[in-house]
């Protein structure tokens, strides 16, 4: 039997306990012809009502133990059970095709799930997981199969499962469930997000834990490295218990930095901010000592729905975030749709290469009614906090000027309507196209700030799709070419008295942080849980000392050389 299984580190920490296989009983769905469609619809309605009652209980438990933001997942699940687009389609299938309720629901659910899963975007794929979770519950009631209840676990265990649904995760008792590991999933799955909230170590996407681990096996889940160790010997257990104590002590030290400024060993202050997708994410920013929001991805307001959000809906979302951040800076990115993020209701034409196509600011400058609505909502919300607006995917100075002109037009209209708007809202751009980085000195004369989007900047510079596993080796944040572009952007900003931030994954990368500090990056925006470790790391680094090494680093030949140099020079 394989002793070490590799997966994705989804929630930090070390857990050591016996395995508990959480298995959902398979549902057998058969197609039957029915004469009385009304009776089938009545059955469906009863199953829906029972499921709603159960989800109401789960939501209440999540509210009490995990907080309002995680309870919202189950509010969304309850909405699925009342969604006329789903339920009316099922009822129409029952009456139109004279089929049984469970078959109709299963067929319609599969159609919706496939639609969301085919979107090349993690957020939308999670909507598929929501529909699967909810409809499986209803189907279980329709066919009379009992639903597994993880809340009944009464001894210390590590959960082994193909996947954990949100309702599974919400029912886990933290006193007994020490960690979990799954065959499928990623860092953005609901189960991973909830595991981080519950501070339960988790390794997901292993592909093989359910085929390898049996009930009662001793298991170690290493949520730091992404490994699962099966039936370890006494020496290995002792080694991991030591590692666990070390991590717990480290977390306690990081927690002391929550209310501290981010200052290097030689007294240089930088700002550590967080990337968010919804107003609910602000709680995590504040709990982890975030000094601002460096990227608010507004596209999530537009996803998982059948029509564009109204100006009022957007205003309320932006207002909520600004108020919760209590005057700390909030950088809001305008709509970044296209590429891997689709909106089915816009009915945009399919493109051969959507990453290089009609997306982000390009789409907004053509669909100006949609863009103007967002700009109005942002301007109206501006008085509730410290708002900065950022345009994505800007390739030319003309695009920035056009976007700025539209904003100014909407501001003038609102002022004539008597709407109060903050004065001096900073306008910036994401630097994610290599030509924009090269021309940063030109842009810096007109923008108020830059935020470097390294996820796209790297894939465009290296001509390598970051979603393509076969060329993933080219996704190299430490490549000297990337570092030189970053240097150009920061220097161009500083020359004009502007600030430069970074909101890609690179900003929270342990190996990149010393280099970015030395290059003079002003703002690092990352996932909220990375903030305190990054603050701790920066406190031990001297900006002045790193500057003395940059000439050597920037003339290196390979990404590996850079990483090794950073590790031996600044991390030993």
C-alpha positions as CSV (number, residue, x, y, z in Angstrom):
1,X,0.0,0.0,0.0
2,X,1.3,3.5,-0.9
3,X,2.4,5.2,2.3
4,X,2.5,8.9,1.1
5,X,-0.2,10.4,-1.0
6,X,0.3,13.9,-2.6
7,X,-2.5,16.4,-3.0
8,X,-3.2,20.1,-2.7
9,X,-2.6,21.9,0.6
10,X,-6.0,23.5,1.1
11,X,-6.0,24.4,4.8
12,X,-2.8,24.8,6.9
13,X,-1.9,22.6,9.9
14,X,-1.1,19.1,10.9
15,X,-3.7,16.5,11.9
16,X,-3.0,13.0,13.2
17,X,-5.9,10.6,13.9
18,X,-7.7,7.5,12.7
19,X,-9.5,7.5,9.3
20,X,-13.2,7.8,9.0
21,X,-14.6,7.1,5.5
22,X,-17.5,9.4,4.8
23,X,-19.5,7.7,2.1
24,X,-22.8,8.8,0.6
25,X,-25.0,5.9,-0.4
26,X,-25.3,5.6,-4.2
27,X,-28.7,6.7,-5.6
28,X,-30.2,4.6,-8.3
29,X,-32.4,6.7,-10.6
30,X,-34.6,4.9,-13.0
31,X,-36.9,6.3,-15.7
32,X,-40.6,5.4,-15.2
33,X,-43.7,6.3,-17.2
34,X,-46.4,7.9,-15.0
35,X,-50.0,8.5,-15.6
36,X,-50.6,10.9,-12.7
37,X,-48.2,13.8,-13.1
38,X,-49.8,15.8,-10.3
39,X,-48.9,13.0,-7.8
40,X,-45.3,13.2,-9.0
41,X,-45.2,17.0,-8.6
42,X,-46.7,16.5,-5.1
43,X,-43.9,14.1,-4.3
44,X,-41.3,16.5,-5.6
45,X,-42.8,19.4,-3.5
46,X,-42.8,17.3,-0.4
47,X,-39.1,16.4,-0.9
48,X,-38.3,20.0,-1.6
49,X,-39.9,21.1,1.7
50,X,-38.2,18.4,3.7
51,X,-34.8,19.5,2.2
52,X,-35.5,23.1,3.0
53,X,-36.2,22.3,6.6
54,X,-32.9,20.3,6.9
55,X,-30.9,23.1,5.2
56,X,-32.5,25.6,7.5
57,X,-31.1,23.6,10.5
58,X,-27.7,23.3,8.9
59,X,-27.7,27.0,8.1
60,X,-28.5,27.8,11.7
61,X,-25.6,25.6,12.9
62,X,-23.2,27.3,10.4
63,X,-24.4,30.7,11.6
64,X,-23.7,29.8,15.3
65,X,-20.4,28.1,14.7
66,X,-18.9,29.5,11.5
67,X,-20.4,33.0,11.2
68,X,-22.8,34.8,8.9
69,X,-20.6,34.6,5.8
70,X,-20.4,30.8,5.8
71,X,-24.1,30.5,6.7
72,X,-24.7,32.4,3.4
73,X,-23.7,29.3,1.5
74,X,-26.8,27.6,2.8
75,X,-29.0,30.6,2.1
76,X,-27.8,30.2,-1.5
77,X,-28.7,26.5,-1.3
78,X,-32.2,27.4,-0.1
79,X,-32.5,29.8,-3.1
80,X,-31.6,26.9,-5.4
81,X,-34.6,24.9,-4.0
82,X,-36.9,27.8,-4.8
83,X,-35.3,28.8,-8.2
84,X,-38.2,28.8,-10.7
85,X,-35.7,28.2,-13.6
86,X,-34.7,24.9,-12.0
87,X,-37.9,23.8,-10.3
88,X,-40.3,24.8,-13.1
89,X,-38.1,23.0,-15.7
90,X,-38.4,19.8,-13.6
91,X,-42.1,20.2,-13.3
92,X,-42.4,20.8,-17.0
93,X,-40.5,17.7,-17.7
94,X,-42.7,15.6,-15.4
95,X,-45.9,16.8,-17.1
96,X,-44.6,17.1,-20.6
97,X,-42.8,13.7,-20.8
98,X,-45.0,11.9,-18.2
99,X,-41.9,10.8,-16.2
100,X,-41.3,10.2,-12.5
101,X,-40.1,13.1,-10.3
102,X,-36.6,11.7,-9.5
103,X,-35.8,11.1,-13.1
104,X,-36.9,14.6,-14.1
105,X,-34.9,16.2,-11.3
106,X,-31.8,14.2,-12.0
107,X,-31.9,15.0,-15.8
108,X,-32.5,18.7,-15.3
109,X,-29.8,18.9,-12.5
110,X,-27.3,17.2,-14.7
111,X,-28.0,19.8,-17.4
112,X,-27.4,22.7,-15.0
113,X,-24.3,21.1,-13.5
114,X,-22.7,20.5,-16.9
115,X,-23.4,24.1,-17.9
116,X,-21.5,25.4,-14.9
117,X,-18.7,22.8,-14.9
118,X,-17.9,23.7,-18.5
119,X,-17.1,27.2,-17.5
120,X,-13.3,27.5,-17.2
121,X,-13.6,29.3,-13.9
122,X,-13.2,28.0,-10.3
123,X,-16.0,30.2,-8.9
124,X,-18.5,29.0,-11.5
125,X,-17.5,25.4,-11.0
126,X,-18.4,25.8,-7.3
127,X,-21.9,26.8,-8.4
128,X,-22.1,23.3,-10.0
129,X,-21.1,21.8,-6.7
130,X,-23.9,23.8,-4.9
131,X,-26.5,22.4,-7.4
132,X,-25.2,18.9,-7.0
133,X,-25.2,19.1,-3.2
134,X,-28.8,20.4,-3.1
135,X,-30.3,18.1,-5.7
136,X,-28.7,15.0,-4.2
137,X,-30.4,15.8,-1.0
138,X,-33.8,16.1,-2.7
139,X,-33.2,13.0,-4.8
140,X,-32.3,11.0,-1.6
141,X,-35.7,11.9,-0.2
142,X,-37.5,11.0,-3.4
143,X,-36.0,7.5,-3.6
144,X,-36.0,6.9,0.2
145,X,-32.3,6.7,0.8
146,X,-31.0,7.9,4.2
147,X,-28.6,10.9,4.1
148,X,-25.2,10.6,5.9
149,X,-24.9,12.8,8.9
150,X,-21.2,13.8,9.8
151,X,-22.4,15.6,12.9
152,X,-22.9,12.2,14.6
153,X,-19.1,11.5,14.6
154,X,-18.1,11.2,18.3
155,X,-14.4,10.4,18.3
156,X,-11.2,12.0,17.0
157,X,-10.9,11.2,13.3
158,X,-9.7,12.4,9.9
159,X,-12.4,12.4,7.3
160,X,-11.7,10.4,4.1
161,X,-14.0,11.2,1.2
162,X,-14.3,11.5,-2.5
163,X,-15.4,15.1,-1.9
164,X,-17.0,17.0,0.9
165,X,-20.2,19.0,0.1
166,X,-20.7,22.3,1.9
167,X,-23.5,20.7,4.0
168,X,-21.1,17.9,5.0
169,X,-18.4,20.4,6.0
170,X,-20.8,22.6,8.0
171,X,-21.9,19.6,10.1
172,X,-18.3,18.6,11.1
173,X,-17.8,18.8,14.8
174,X,-14.4,20.5,15.3
175,X,-14.0,18.8,18.7
176,X,-13.7,15.4,16.9
177,X,-12.9,16.1,13.2
178,X,-9.2,16.9,13.2
179,X,-8.7,17.1,9.5
180,X,-9.9,15.8,6.1
181,X,-8.6,14.7,2.8
182,X,-10.5,14.2,-0.5
183,X,-10.0,12.7,-4.0
184,X,-11.2,15.8,-5.7
185,X,-11.3,19.6,-5.1
186,X,-9.0,22.6,-5.0
187,X,-8.1,25.5,-2.8
188,X,-11.1,27.5,-4.0
189,X,-13.7,24.7,-3.3
190,X,-16.3,25.5,-0.6
191,X,-15.0,22.6,1.5
192,X,-11.5,24.1,1.4
193,X,-12.7,27.6,2.2
194,X,-14.7,26.4,5.1
195,X,-11.9,24.2,6.4
196,X,-9.7,27.3,6.5
197,X,-12.4,29.2,8.5
198,X,-12.7,26.2,10.9
199,X,-8.9,25.9,11.0
200,X,-9.1,22.2,10.2
201,X,-6.1,21.0,8.2
202,X,-7.1,19.7,4.8
203,X,-5.5,18.1,1.7
204,X,-7.7,17.9,-1.3
205,X,-7.4,16.7,-4.9
206,X,-5.3,13.6,-4.1
207,X,-7.2,11.4,-6.7
208,X,-6.7,8.3,-4.6
209,X,-7.4,8.5,-0.8
210,X,-10.7,6.7,-1.0
211,X,-9.1,3.9,-3.0
212,X,-6.2,3.6,-0.6
213,X,-7.3,4.4,3.0
214,X,-9.6,2.1,5.0
215,X,-11.6,2.9,8.2
216,X,-9.4,2.8,11.2
217,X,-6.1,3.4,9.4
218,X,-3.8,5.8,11.2
219,X,-3.5,8.9,9.0
220,X,-1.4,12.1,9.1
221,X,-2.8,15.1,7.1
222,X,0.0,17.6,6.4
223,X,-1.9,20.7,5.3
224,X,1.4,22.6,5.0
225,X,3.0,20.5,2.4
226,X,-0.1,18.8,0.8
227,X,0.8,15.3,1.9
228,X,-1.2,12.5,3.4
229,X,0.8,9.7,5.3
230,X,-1.0,6.4,5.7
231,X,-0.2,4.1,8.7
232,X,3.0,5.9,9.7
233,X,5.5,4.3,12.1
234,X,6.1,5.7,15.6
235,X,9.1,7.7,14.5
236,X,7.1,9.5,11.7
237,X,4.2,10.2,14.1
238,X,6.7,11.7,16.6
239,X,8.3,13.8,13.8
240,X,4.8,15.2,12.8
241,X,3.7,15.9,16.4
242,X,6.9,18.0,16.7
243,X,6.0,19.8,13.4
244,X,2.5,20.3,14.6
245,X,3.7,22.0,17.8
246,X,6.0,24.1,15.8
247,X,3.2,25.3,13.5
248,X,0.9,26.0,16.4
249,X,3.5,28.1,18.1
250,X,4.2,29.9,14.8
251,X,0.5,30.7,14.4
252,X,0.4,32.2,17.9
253,X,3.4,34.4,17.1
254,X,1.7,35.6,13.8
255,X,-1.5,36.4,15.7
256,X,0.4,39.0,17.8
257,X,1.1,40.9,14.6
258,X,-2.6,41.4,13.7
259,X,-2.7,45.1,14.8
260,X,0.8,45.9,13.8
261,X,2.0,47.9,10.8
262,X,4.1,46.1,8.2
263,X,7.6,47.3,8.6
264,X,10.9,45.8,7.4
265,X,13.9,45.3,9.7
266,X,15.4,48.6,8.5
267,X,12.2,50.6,9.1
268,X,10.6,50.6,5.6
269,X,6.8,50.5,5.7
270,X,4.8,48.6,3.1
271,X,1.0,47.9,2.9
272,X,-0.3,44.4,3.2
273,X,-3.8,44.2,1.6
274,X,-6.1,41.3,0.7
275,X,-7.8,40.1,-2.5
276,X,-11.6,39.6,-2.1
277,X,-14.5,38.5,-4.2
278,X,-17.6,39.4,-2.1
279,X,-18.5,41.6,0.8
280,X,-18.5,38.6,3.1
281,X,-14.7,38.2,2.5
282,X,-14.0,41.5,4.4
283,X,-14.3,39.6,7.7
284,X,-11.3,37.5,6.8
285,X,-9.3,40.6,5.8
286,X,-9.9,42.3,9.2
287,X,-9.3,39.1,11.2
288,X,-6.0,38.6,9.5
289,X,-4.8,42.2,10.0
290,X,-5.2,43.4,6.5
291,X,-4.3,47.1,5.9
292,X,-6.7,47.4,3.0
293,X,-8.3,45.6,0.1
294,X,-5.9,45.6,-2.9
295,X,-8.3,43.9,-5.2
296,X,-12.1,43.6,-5.1
297,X,-13.1,41.3,-8.0
298,X,-16.5,42.8,-8.9
299,X,-17.2,40.1,-11.5
300,X,-18.6,37.8,-8.8
301,X,-21.5,40.2,-8.6
302,X,-22.4,39.3,-12.2
303,X,-21.9,35.6,-12.0
304,X,-24.3,32.8,-11.0
305,X,-27.4,34.7,-12.1
306,X,-29.6,35.1,-15.1
307,X,-29.3,38.9,-15.7
308,X,-27.0,41.9,-15.0
309,X,-27.0,43.2,-11.4
310,X,-28.8,46.5,-11.0
311,X,-27.1,49.7,-10.0
312,X,-28.7,49.5,-6.6
313,X,-27.4,45.9,-6.0
314,X,-23.9,47.0,-6.9
315,X,-24.1,50.2,-4.9
316,X,-25.1,48.1,-1.8
317,X,-22.2,45.7,-2.3
318,X,-19.5,48.4,-2.8
319,X,-21.0,50.5,0.1
320,X,-20.9,47.4,2.4
321,X,-17.2,46.7,1.7
322,X,-16.2,50.4,2.1
323,X,-18.0,50.7,5.4
324,X,-16.6,47.5,6.8
325,X,-13.1,48.5,6.0
326,X,-13.5,51.7,8.1
327,X,-11.5,54.1,6.0
328,X,-8.8,51.6,4.9
329,X,-8.1,51.7,1.2
330,X,-10.3,49.6,-1.0
331,X,-9.2,49.1,-4.7
332,X,-12.2,48.0,-6.7
333,X,-11.5,46.4,-10.1
334,X,-14.1,47.2,-12.7
335,X,-15.8,44.3,-14.5
336,X,-13.2,41.7,-15.7
337,X,-15.3,39.3,-17.7
338,X,-14.1,37.3,-20.7
339,X,-11.2,34.8,-21.0
340,X,-12.0,32.1,-18.4
341,X,-15.0,34.1,-17.0
342,X,-18.2,33.9,-19.0
343,X,-21.6,35.4,-18.4
344,X,-24.1,33.2,-20.3
345,X,-26.8,35.9,-20.3
346,X,-24.6,38.3,-22.3
347,X,-24.5,35.7,-25.1
348,X,-21.0,36.8,-26.3
349,X,-19.6,35.1,-29.4
350,X,-17.2,32.1,-28.8
351,X,-13.6,33.1,-29.5
352,X,-10.7,31.0,-30.6
353,X,-8.5,32.5,-28.0
354,X,-10.6,34.2,-25.3
355,X,-7.7,35.2,-23.1
356,X,-6.4,37.5,-25.9
357,X,-9.9,38.5,-27.0
358,X,-13.0,40.6,-26.1
359,X,-12.7,40.9,-22.4
360,X,-12.3,43.2,-19.4
361,X,-11.9,46.9,-20.3
362,X,-12.3,46.0,-24.0
363,X,-15.7,44.6,-23.4
364,X,-16.7,47.5,-21.1
365,X,-15.7,50.2,-23.6
366,X,-18.0,48.6,-26.1
367,X,-20.9,47.7,-23.8
368,X,-20.9,51.1,-22.3
369,X,-24.4,51.0,-20.7
370,X,-23.3,48.1,-18.5
371,X,-20.1,49.8,-17.7
372,X,-21.8,53.2,-16.9
373,X,-24.1,51.4,-14.4
374,X,-21.1,50.0,-12.5
375,X,-19.3,53.4,-12.5
376,X,-22.4,55.1,-11.2
377,X,-22.7,52.6,-8.4
378,X,-19.0,53.0,-7.5
379,X,-19.2,56.8,-7.5
380,X,-22.4,56.7,-5.3
381,X,-20.6,54.4,-2.8
382,X,-17.4,56.5,-2.7
383,X,-18.5,58.6,0.3
384,X,-18.7,55.5,2.5
385,X,-14.9,54.8,2.6
386,X,-11.6,55.1,0.9
387,X,-12.3,54.1,-2.7
388,X,-9.8,53.6,-5.4
389,X,-11.0,52.4,-8.9
390,X,-8.9,50.2,-11.1
391,X,-9.4,49.3,-14.8
392,X,-8.3,45.8,-15.9
393,X,-6.5,44.6,-19.0
394,X,-5.5,48.1,-20.2
395,X,-3.2,47.8,-23.3
396,X,-3.2,51.4,-24.5
397,X,-3.3,54.9,-23.1
398,X,-6.4,55.5,-25.2
399,X,-8.3,52.8,-23.3
400,X,-7.5,54.4,-20.0
401,X,-8.5,57.8,-21.3
402,X,-11.8,56.5,-22.6
403,X,-12.6,54.7,-19.4
404,X,-11.7,57.8,-17.4
405,X,-13.9,60.0,-19.6
406,X,-16.9,57.7,-19.1
407,X,-16.3,57.9,-15.3
408,X,-16.1,61.7,-15.5
409,X,-19.3,61.9,-17.5
410,X,-21.2,59.8,-14.9
411,X,-19.7,61.8,-12.1
412,X,-21.0,65.0,-13.7
413,X,-24.5,63.6,-14.2
414,X,-24.6,62.4,-10.6
415,X,-23.5,65.8,-9.2
416,X,-26.2,67.5,-11.2
417,X,-28.7,65.1,-9.6
418,X,-27.4,66.3,-6.2
419,X,-25.6,63.0,-5.4
420,X,-22.6,63.4,-3.1
421,X,-19.3,61.9,-4.4
422,X,-15.9,61.8,-2.8
423,X,-13.4,64.2,-4.3
424,X,-10.0,62.9,-5.5
425,X,-10.9,59.2,-6.1
426,X,-7.6,57.6,-7.3
427,X,-7.8,55.9,-10.7
428,X,-5.4,53.2,-11.6
429,X,-4.8,50.3,-14.0
430,X,-3.9,46.7,-13.7
431,X,-0.5,46.0,-15.3
432,X,-1.0,42.5,-16.8
433,X,0.0,43.0,-20.4
434,X,3.8,43.1,-21.2
435,X,3.5,46.2,-23.5
436,X,1.8,48.1,-20.6
437,X,4.7,47.2,-18.3
438,X,7.2,48.4,-21.0
439,X,5.3,51.6,-21.4
440,X,4.7,52.1,-17.7
441,X,6.7,55.4,-17.8
442,X,4.1,56.8,-20.2
443,X,1.1,55.5,-18.3
444,X,2.5,56.8,-15.0
445,X,2.1,60.4,-16.1
446,X,-1.7,59.9,-16.2
447,X,-2.7,57.1,-13.8
448,X,-2.7,57.5,-10.0
449,X,-1.4,54.0,-9.3
450,X,-0.4,50.7,-10.8
451,X,-1.4,47.2,-9.6
452,X,0.6,44.5,-11.2
453,X,-1.6,41.4,-12.0
454,X,1.1,38.8,-12.1
455,X,-1.1,35.8,-13.0
456,X,-1.8,37.2,-16.4
457,X,1.5,39.1,-16.8
458,X,3.4,35.9,-16.4
459,X,1.3,33.9,-18.8
460,X,1.4,36.6,-21.5
461,X,5.1,37.2,-21.1
462,X,5.9,33.5,-21.3
463,X,3.2,32.8,-23.9
464,X,2.0,29.9,-21.7
465,X,-1.7,29.3,-20.7
466,X,-1.6,29.0,-17.0
467,X,-4.6,26.6,-17.2
468,X,-2.7,24.2,-19.4
469,X,-0.9,21.6,-17.4
470,X,1.5,20.7,-20.2
471,X,3.0,24.1,-20.2
472,X,2.6,24.9,-16.5
473,X,6.4,24.7,-16.1
474,X,6.6,28.0,-17.9
475,X,4.5,29.7,-15.2
476,X,7.7,31.2,-13.6
477,X,7.2,34.2,-11.2
478,X,11.0,34.3,-10.5
479,X,12.0,34.4,-14.2
480,X,14.4,37.3,-14.7
481,X,12.1,38.6,-17.5
482,X,9.2,38.9,-15.1
483,X,11.3,40.6,-12.4
484,X,12.7,43.1,-14.9
485,X,9.1,44.0,-16.0
486,X,8.1,44.4,-12.3
487,X,11.1,46.7,-11.8
488,X,10.2,48.9,-14.8
489,X,6.6,49.4,-13.4
490,X,7.7,50.2,-9.9
491,X,10.4,52.6,-11.0
492,X,8.1,54.4,-13.5
493,X,5.5,54.9,-10.8
494,X,8.0,56.3,-8.3
495,X,9.5,58.6,-10.8
496,X,6.1,60.3,-11.1
497,X,5.3,60.2,-7.4
498,X,2.8,57.4,-7.8
499,X,2.5,54.1,-5.9
500,X,2.8,50.6,-7.3
501,X,1.0,47.5,-5.9
502,X,0.7,43.9,-6.8
503,X,-2.5,41.8,-6.7
504,X,-1.4,38.5,-8.3
505,X,-0.4,35.3,-6.5
506,X,3.2,36.4,-6.6
507,X,2.5,39.1,-3.9
508,X,2.1,36.5,-1.2
509,X,4.8,34.2,-2.5
510,X,7.4,33.5,0.2
511,X,10.3,33.4,-2.3
512,X,9.1,36.5,-4.2
513,X,8.5,38.7,-1.1
514,X,12.2,39.6,-0.5
515,X,12.7,40.6,-4.1
516,X,9.5,42.7,-4.3
517,X,10.5,44.5,-1.1
518,X,13.9,45.2,-2.5
519,X,12.4,46.4,-5.8
520,X,10.3,49.0,-3.8
521,X,6.8,47.6,-4.2
522,X,4.5,49.7,-2.0
523,X,1.5,47.5,-1.6
524,X,1.3,43.6,-1.5
525,X,-2.3,42.3,-2.0
526,X,-2.8,38.5,-1.3
527,X,-5.2,36.0,0.1
528,X,-6.2,37.1,3.6
529,X,-4.6,34.1,5.3
530,X,-1.2,34.9,3.8
531,X,-1.1,38.4,5.4
532,X,0.3,37.6,8.9
533,X,3.0,35.2,7.7
534,X,4.0,37.8,5.1
535,X,4.1,40.5,7.8
536,X,6.3,38.3,10.0
537,X,8.6,37.6,7.0
538,X,9.0,41.2,6.0
539,X,9.8,42.2,9.7
540,X,13.0,40.1,9.4
541,X,14.1,41.5,6.0
542,X,16.2,44.6,5.4
543,X,15.1,46.4,2.2
544,X,18.5,48.2,2.0
545,X,20.4,44.9,2.2
546,X,18.2,43.3,-0.5
547,X,18.7,46.3,-2.9
548,X,22.4,45.4,-2.8
549,X,21.7,42.0,-4.3
550,X,19.3,43.0,-7.1
551,X,21.9,43.6,-9.8
552,X,23.1,40.0,-9.3
553,X,19.5,38.6,-9.3
554,X,18.4,40.5,-12.4
555,X,21.3,39.2,-14.5
556,X,20.7,35.6,-13.6
557,X,19.7,33.2,-16.4
558,X,16.9,31.0,-15.0
559,X,14.0,31.0,-12.6
560,X,15.6,28.2,-10.5
561,X,18.8,30.2,-10.1
562,X,16.8,33.2,-8.7
563,X,14.7,31.0,-6.3
564,X,17.8,29.2,-5.0
565,X,19.6,32.5,-4.5
566,X,16.7,34.0,-2.6
567,X,16.4,30.9,-0.4
568,X,20.1,30.8,0.5
569,X,20.5,34.6,0.9
570,X,17.3,35.8,2.6
571,X,15.5,32.7,4.0
572,X,18.2,30.7,5.7
